[in-house]
Each structure stands twice: as structure tokens, then as C-alpha cells.
Amino acid sequence: MTPEQLNKLLSALCLVCGILALPFVCYWYVGMVLAVVSIALGIYTWRRFGRDRMIIAGLICSGLYIIFFVLIAVSMGMYYSMIGLGR
């Protein structure tokens, strides 16, 4: 496999994992794995082959997933503390 093919393959995998992570916000165990894989592939590919649009899009989608996940977790924690479920 040539370096160009490897670059395209890893970039596409980063993008696909990042896009697939977004619908799995409610299934956090699947979405988190996809987001972490996308971020790891993106960073590795960026450092090895340079910047690419697919890598940037995959990292943005993974970052959005992590932001949504944190917001949902914080809001659920605040809701549970308001109704007294955490006691």
C-alpha cells in the first residue's frame, strides 16, 4: 500500500468514525469509542501525512460528540441533584 493510499484510507476512517459518533450520543459507550478512535486516527494521520479536509471534519465531528456528551452528563447530574435522586 502506497503512502497516498494509506493517507486516504486513514483520513476516510477518521471521518467515518467521527460522523458515526454523533448519532450515538445516547448510546455513550459506542459513541465514545468511535470518537476516541476518530481522534486517535486523526492525530496520527495529521502528524504522519499532514493536514487533510477529511481529518479536520472527523476531528470536528468527534469534538462535537464530546461536547454534546459533556453537556448531557452535566445536565443529567444537575437534574438528578434537583429532584434529590443522588441522596
C-alpha positions as CSV (number, residue, x, y, z in Angstrom):
1,M,0.0,0.0,0.0
2,T,1.4,3.3,-1.0
3,P,1.6,6.2,1.4
4,E,-1.0,8.1,-0.5
5,Q,-3.4,5.2,-0.3
6,L,-2.8,4.8,3.4
7,N,-3.3,8.6,3.9
8,K,-6.7,8.4,2.1
9,L,-7.7,5.3,4.0
10,L,-6.9,6.6,7.4
11,S,-8.4,10.0,6.6
12,A,-11.6,8.3,5.5
13,L,-11.7,6.1,8.6
14,C,-11.3,9.2,10.8
15,L,-14.2,10.9,9.0
16,V,-16.5,7.9,9.1
17,C,-15.8,7.3,12.9
18,G,-16.4,11.0,13.6
19,I,-19.6,11.1,11.7
20,L,-20.9,7.8,13.2
21,A,-20.1,9.0,16.7
22,L,-22.7,11.8,16.5
23,P,-25.8,9.7,16.3
24,F,-24.6,7.6,19.2
25,V,-24.8,10.4,21.8
26,C,-27.5,8.5,23.7
27,Y,-25.5,5.2,23.4
28,W,-22.4,6.7,25.0
29,Y,-20.4,3.5,25.2
30,V,-20.5,3.2,21.4
31,G,-20.2,6.9,20.6
32,M,-17.2,7.4,22.9
33,V,-15.3,4.5,21.4
34,L,-15.9,5.9,17.9
35,A,-15.0,9.4,18.9
36,V,-11.7,8.3,20.6
37,V,-10.8,6.2,17.6
38,S,-11.6,9.1,15.3
39,I,-9.4,11.5,17.3
40,A,-6.6,9.0,17.5
41,L,-6.6,8.3,13.8
42,G,-6.9,12.0,13.0
43,I,-3.9,13.0,15.2
44,Y,-1.8,10.1,13.8
45,T,-2.7,10.8,10.2
46,W,-2.2,14.6,10.7
47,R,1.3,14.1,12.1
48,R,2.4,11.5,9.7
49,F,0.9,12.8,6.4
50,G,-0.1,16.4,7.0
51,R,-3.4,18.2,7.1
52,D,-6.4,17.0,5.1
53,R,-10.0,18.1,4.9
54,M,-11.4,14.7,5.9
55,I,-9.2,14.7,9.0
56,I,-10.4,18.1,10.1
57,A,-14.0,17.1,9.5
58,G,-13.6,13.9,11.5
59,L,-11.9,15.8,14.4
60,I,-14.7,18.4,14.4
61,C,-17.4,15.7,14.5
62,S,-15.6,13.9,17.3
63,G,-15.2,17.2,19.2
64,L,-18.9,17.9,18.8
65,Y,-19.7,14.5,20.1
66,I,-17.6,15.0,23.2
67,I,-19.2,18.5,23.8
68,F,-22.7,17.0,23.5
69,F,-21.8,14.2,25.8
70,V,-20.4,16.5,28.5
71,L,-23.5,18.8,28.2
72,I,-25.8,15.8,28.6
73,A,-23.9,14.4,31.5
74,V,-23.8,17.7,33.3
75,S,-27.4,18.5,32.7
76,M,-28.4,15.0,33.9
77,G,-26.3,15.4,37.0
78,M,-27.9,18.8,37.7
79,Y,-31.4,17.3,37.2
80,Y,-30.8,14.4,39.5
81,S,-29.5,16.7,42.2
82,M,-32.5,18.9,41.9
83,I,-35.0,16.1,42.3
84,G,-33.0,14.5,45.1
85,L,-32.1,11.3,43.3
86,G,-28.5,11.5,44.3
87,R,-29.1,11.0,48.0
